[in-house]
Amino acid sequence: MKVTVDQDRCVASGQCVTAAMAVFDQRDEDGVVVLLDPNPSAELAEDVRNAAALCPVMAIMVEE
């Protein structure tokens, strides 16, 4: 699995962090998504897919 984020699209809703804390974080100054792990383990795959689905602006892309 490969994960990418579009920080320009991010609206800082934080849904990704709630869904997958091990993979996503937010910048302190503006809340924009920070990708912690672009190649998460298989055990995190479901959480990452959920985070992508919850993103209100579809700023998270997942390649299987």
C-alpha positions in Angstrom: 0.0 0.0 0.0 1.2 3.5 -0.9 -0.4 6.6 0.6 -0.1 10.2 -0.7 -1.8 13.3 0.5 -2.6 16.6 -1.2 -1.8 19.2 1.5 -3.2 22.0 -0.8 -6.7 20.3 -0.7 -6.7 19.6 3.0 -9.2 21.5 5.1 -7.8 20.4 8.5 -10.9 18.4 9.5 -8.7 15.9 11.4 -10.7 12.9 10.3 -7.6 11.1 9.0 -5.8 11.4 12.3 -8.8 10.1 14.2 -9.0 7.1 11.8 -5.3 6.3 11.6 -3.1 8.0 14.1 0.0 5.9 13.2 -0.2 7.2 9.6 -1.5 10.8 9.8 -0.9 13.8 11.9 -1.7 17.5 11.6 0.6 20.6 11.5 0.4 22.6 14.7 0.2 25.9 13.0 -2.8 25.3 10.7 -4.0 21.7 11.2 -3.1 20.6 7.6 -2.5 16.8 7.3 1.1 15.4 7.7 1.8 12.0 6.3 3.8 10.0 8.8 4.0 6.7 7.0 3.6 6.6 3.2 3.9 2.8 3.2 1.9 1.6 6.1 1.9 -2.1 7.2 -0.9 -4.4 6.2 -2.3 -4.3 9.7 -3.0 -0.5 9.2 -4.6 -0.9 5.7 -8.2 -0.9 6.9 -7.6 2.2 9.0 -5.9 4.0 6.1 -8.8 3.2 3.7 -11.2 4.5 6.3 -9.3 7.7 6.7 -9.3 8.3 3.0 -13.0 7.6 2.8 -13.7 10.0 5.7 -11.7 12.9 4.2 -14.2 15.5 3.2 -12.1 16.8 0.3 -10.6 13.5 -0.8 -7.0 14.7 -0.1 -5.8 11.2 0.7 -4.9 8.9 -2.2 -4.3 5.1 -1.6 -2.7 2.8 -4.0 -3.0 -0.9 -3.3 
